[in-house]
Amino acid sequence: MSDEDLENSKNKVQQKKNYLEKVLHKILIESCFVFNHKFSNKICIFIILSAIVWIVLFILFDQAALPGGAYFSLWILIIFSHILGFICELVKMPSLLGMLITGILFKNVPKLSIIGNSIYSATSSLLRNVAFCVILCRAGLSLDLDKLKTMKFKILKFSIIPCLFESIIFAFIAVLVLKLSFKWALLMGFVISGVSPAVVVPLMIQLQETGLGVQKNIPGFVIASSCIDNIIAITGHSLMIGIVFNKGEVWWTLVQCPLQILAGVLFGILVAFFLNIIRLDHKISKVSLRFTVLFLVAMIAALGFKKINFATAGPLAVLTLVIVSKIVWQRVDEYQDLDKENILLNVKNLDDLFSKIWSIIFLPLLFCLIGNEIDFGKLSPKTLGLQLAVLAVAIVFRLMASFVSVYFDKNLCFREKIFFCITWIPKATVQAAVGSIALDLAKLYQLPTQIPTDVYFH
């Protein structure tokens, strides 16, 4: 074969190859609806990732990843939470509403309730606590400490007054309407009074990212206040749990609260400085390593303190750990001659990692599990109506207390004051985290689990 024939043969092969590439491009890319539309592309990715997750769960857990198993149920809940959450966003409603509805449906609809009932309450409680831990990490990272230093008194006033006022008002109304003993009513008051960081914190971070209210640091103010509000509510709840279920001396219960607060703060500070001493430098990226260590240590703090019956210390330890770690790591980056832009970028990238695991995993998980705790079959319509009425009255008084606490601030206009009041309404996270503790203890001590008029130990 001559050189010319060989060259012609090569050209023909190349032409065929180019033709096949064009045909494949037409079929797979240009003509395919999935790759030609962003919306359908997202659906395709969601389906593929969901299938991959289930296959991994099946390989790891075998029967538990099949219908009727706990891991299969969690997988189904997360998938449908994303779907209903997306539908709610399309109609301009919060996605978490769809996630909450998912949990309620899978608990109360007869054939679907197999899914909701196959999740153990201990597993649900553990996952909700981990989600709460992620919220606290995001809250600590999003705080602008420099701006907040000048707002200490305002934050304390906006946190303490509405929380305590709502707790006490709720207690008095519950005694009159629900016929509870004052101890149980005040216990319920502290459960109700905590604002939901799962709702407030992500929305405030979203406002920060869009630049709304940043000049007056309104998002940072609300985030800081919500954290302190949660600490007060959880501390009050822990104190009342000790009083209601007290088997020993009341004075020890009263002493425990400041001890738990001190323990939480000390743990957060000491561990944050220890992480600075060992220097988190490794082959993997600095931000990824900081995220891994912070997330794991935060879970140790939140779940470890709960394990030793220091429930109040846990959230405070996580918050302190994150805030001090953020300050220390910024100092370390400055020492390593990073410019201010890269230092802030490290903090932003760290927060982005928490934001991703929150939006993909823990947001749908938390709210569908909260919805899954609502069993309409065990609710009396009359009692439910009375409870909702008491809650509504308590919220009205909370709004009044919130407005009074910001009314004399001359830097805020009237609309901003109303906005502050509205941000103090949401309730979900604290109630999900601590709401079942009294019921669990009543079961443990073999006490009546219906609405109690009083509890005595013999």
N, C-alpha and C positions, 0 to 999 in steps of 0.2 A: 504494500500500500504506500502510495506516494505521500509526501509531506502535506500536499494540498488536500488530498482526500482525508488524511488524519485530522487536519485543521477543520474541514467541513463537518466531519463527524463530531468533533468536540463542540462546534457551534450549535449543531442540532440538539445535542444533549443539554447544552446550556439553555437553549430556547425552550425545550420541554420543561426543564427545571423552573425557569422563570414563569412559564405558563401555569404550572402546577401551584407555584407560590401565589400567583394572582388569584387562581380559583379558590384556594384555601382561605386567602385573605377575604375574598368576597363572601364565602360561606360562613366563616367563623367570626369575622369582624364586622364588615359592612352590612351584611344581610341579617345578622343575628340581632334580634330585638334586645337580648340581655345586655350585649356590649354596647348597644347604640343608645341606651337610655340609662341615666344615672339611677333613677328610681328602681327599675327592674334589676339593675346590676346590684344594688343594695339588697334586694330580696334574695337574689341568687346567692350572694355571699352569706347572708343570714342563714339560709337553708343549709348550705354546705358546712358552715361552722357548727351549726346545731347538730348536724349528723355526725360530724367528727367528734364533738364532745360526747355524744351518746355512745359512739363506738369505743372511745377511751374508757368511759364509765363501765361499759359492759365487760371490757377486757380486764379492768381492775377489780370490779365488784360482782361480776357474774349475775346471780339471781336478783340481787338488790337493784340492778339497773334495768330489770324487766318490769312490765306492768304489775303494780301492787307493791313494788319495792320502794324504799325510802328515796334512793338516789334518782330513780325514774320519776318519782313524784316531784322532787325538787327541780329536775330538768324540765318537766312539763310546766311547772309554775313559772319558772324564769322565762321560758319561751313565750308563753301566753301573756305574761306581764309585759314583755317587750311589745308584743303585737297590740294588746289593748292600750298600752301607753302611747304607742305610735298613732293609733286611731284617735285617742283623746287629743293629741297634739294637732291632728288634722282639723279638728273642730274647735281649735283654740282653747282647749282645756288642759290643765296640768297633767303631764304623763303619769304622775304618781296616783292620780285618781283611777286611771285604768288599771294600774298595778294593784291597788287596793281592792277594786271590784273583782279582779282575777282571784284573789285569795278568798273573798266572800263567796263567789260562785262555786269554787272547788271545795268549799266546806259545806255549803247548804243545798246545792242542787243534787237531788238523789243519786243519779248515776255518776256524776262527777265527784261526789263526796268521797269516793274510794281513794282518789288522789290526795285530798286534803287530810283524810283521817289516817293515812299511812305514814305521815310525818310525826315522829315522836315529839312531845312537848319539850323534852330536854334538848333535842337537836335544834328545834325552832328557837328556843331561848338562847342557845349558844350562838347561832348564826346571827340573831338580832343584836347580841352584844358585840360581836365582831364588826357588824355594820355600824353600830353606834361608835365603836372605836375609830373606824375610818372617818366618820363625821367629825369627831373631835380633832383628829389629825389635820383634816382640811381646815377646820376652824382656826387652829393654832397657826398654821402656815399662812393663812390669808390675813391675819391681823397686821395692821401697820402700827407698830409699837411707838414709833416716833410721834405720830399724830395723836395716839391715844394717851400719851403721857400728860397732855394738857386737858384731858377729859375724864380724869379719874373719878371725881365726885359725881359728875353727870352720869357716868356708867353705873356706879354703885346705886345711885338714886333710881335710875330707870330699871335696874335689875331687882332691887330689894322691895321697893314699895308695891309694884303690881303683883309680884309673886306672893308675898306674905298677905297682902290684902285679899287676893282671890282665895287663898287657902283658908283664911279665917272666915270669910263670908260664906264660902261653900260649906264649911263645917257647921255654922249656925243654921243655915237653910236646910242642910241634910238632917240635922237633929229634929227640926220642926216637921219637915215633909216626909223624909224616909224613915223617921223614927229610929235613927241610929244612936248609939252612945256617942258622947263627944269625942272620945279617944279614936273610935273608928271613923267618925266623920272628919276629924282633922287629918287622920292618915290618908283618907281618900282625897282630902283637899290638897295635900302636898303632891299626890300622884297627878291630880288634874292641873296643878298650877304651872308645871314645867312647859315652857314653850318648845316647839319641835325644831331642833337644829337640822333635822333631815329635810325640812321644808324651808326654813329661814336661811340657813348658811348657803346652800347652792344658789338660791335666788339673789342673795346679797353679793356673792362672788360674781354672778352674772352681771349684776349692776356695776360692779367694779370694772369688769372687762369692757363694758360698753361706755364707761366713763360717767354714768349718771350718779349724782350725789357725791362724787369723789372729792370735789373741792371742799365740802364741809365734812368729809369723811363719814357720811351717814351709813354706808354699808359696813365699814369697820366698826363703827359705834354699835350697830345692831348685832353684829357677830360677837363682839366682846361681851355685850350685855346678855345675849342669849346663853353664852357659856356660863356666866356667873349666875344667871337665872336657873339654869339646870343644876348647878352645884348646890344652890340654896334649896331647890325642890328635892333633890336626892338626899341632901343632908337632913332636911326636915322629915322626909319619908323614913330614913334609917333610924332617926331618933324615935319616931312614933312606932315603928315596928318593934323597937326595943321595949317601949313602954307597954304596948298592947300585948305582946307575947312575953312579957317579962317573967322570968322564973326566979330571978335573984334580986339583987339590990338595984333600986332605981338610980341611985347615985352613980353606979358604974356605967349605966346606959348614958347618963348625961355627960360623964367624963369622956366616953368613947368618941363623941363627935369631934371635939377639938383635936383629940389624938389622931383620928382618921385624917382630918384636914392636914395636920402637920406631917403625918406619914406620907401622904400623897405628894405634898410639895417637896419634901426632902428627897423622896425617891426620884421625882422628875429632875431635880437639880443635880443630884449626885450622879445619876446614870448619864445625863447629858454631858457632864464634865468628863466622866470616864470615857465616853465615846470620843471626846476630843483628845484625851491623853493617848489612846491607842492609835489615833490617826487612821481614818478610813480611806487608805490608799490601796488600790489593787489593780489587777489587769482589766477588770470590768470598769465601766464608767463610774465616775465619782457619784453622780446623781443616782444611778441605779443601785449602787451599794448603800448609799444613805437611805434611799427609799426602803430597801429590804430590811436593813437594821432597824430603822424607825418603826416600820410596820410591825415587825416581830416583837420588838421590845414593848411597843404600845399594847399589843395583845397580852403580853406577859403581865403588864401592869393592870390592865382592865380585868382580865380573867383571874389573875393571881390574887389580887386583893379581894375579889369576890369569893374566892375559894377559902380564904381565911376569915370570912365574915367581916371584912373591912370594905363594904360595897361603896361607901362614900369616897374613900381614898382613891379608888380606881380611876374615875373620870378626871379627877383633879390631877392625879399623877400623869395621865396621858397628856392633858393640856399643858401642864408645866414642862414635861419632857419635850414636847414639840416646840414650844416657845423658846425654851433655853437652848435646845439643839439648833434652832434656826439662828439665834444670836451668835452662838459659839462657832457654827460653821461659816457664818459671814465673816467673823474675825479671822478664822483660819484662811479663808480665801483672800482676805486683805493681806495677811502675812505672806501668802504665796504670790503676792504682787499681781493679783487679778484686778482688772479695772472694774469700776462700779457697775458697768453694763453687764459684764460676764457674771459678777456676783449675783445681781438681780435675776439674771437668766438661769442660774443654777437653782435659785429658790423657785422660780416659775416652773422650771422643768420638773422639780420635785413635786410641786403641787399638781402639775398636769398628770403625773403618774397616779397619784391618789384619786384625781378626778376621773381618770379612765376606769380604774377598777371599781370606783363608786358607781358610775353611770352604767357600766356593762354588767356588773355582777351584783353589787350590794344594794343599789337603789331598788331594782325590781325584787330582789330577794327580801329586803326588809319590809316593803309595803305589802307584798303578797302574803308574807308570813303574818303580818299584823291583821290583814283581812281574814286569813285562815284561822285566826283565834276567835273570830266572831261566829258563834253558833246560835242562829235564830231559834232553833228548837228548844234551847234552854232559857230563852228570854220570855218573861211575862209581858204582854203588851202594856198592861197598866203600869207595872213597875218601870218598864223602859220609858214610858211617857213621863213619869215623875222624875226619873233620873235625867232625862234630856232637859226637862224644865229647870231643874236645879242647876245643871251645867250651863244652860243659857243665861240664867240670872247671874251666875258667878262670872261668866265672860263679860256681861254688861258692866258689872262692877270693876272688872279688870281693865276694861277700856277706859272707864272713868279715872281709875288710879293711874293708868299709863298717861292719859292726857294731862292730869295734874302734875305728874313728875317731869313733863317737858314743857309745860305751859309758860313758865317764867324764863325760858331760854330765848333771849332776844335775837340770837343768830338764826333761829328757825322761823320760817314763815308758817302760816296756818296750815297749808296743804302738807307741809313736811311733818308737822305735829300729828296730823291725822294719819299720815303714812306710818309714823312710829307706832301709833295705836293699833293699826291694822296688822302690822308685822308681829304683834304680840298675841294674836289670836290662835295661830296654828298649833295643833296638839297631835302628836303621834309617837315620836321617838321615845321620850321619857316614859310615857304611858305604856308603850310596848315593852320597854326594858324592865320597869319595876312594877307594873300593874298586877302581875300574877304572883308576886312574892307573898303577899298576905294569904292568897288562896293556897299556895304551895305549903306555907307554914301551918295553915289551918288543917290541911290534909295530913301533914306530918304529925301534928299533935292530936289528931283524931277529934277535931272540933267541928261544929256545924259549919258547912260551907255555903249556907244560904246567908242572906243579909243579916248580920248579927246585931242584936240590941246591946250585947255586952259579952265579954269573954273573961272567964275566971279560971285560974289554975288552982287545983286542989292538991 
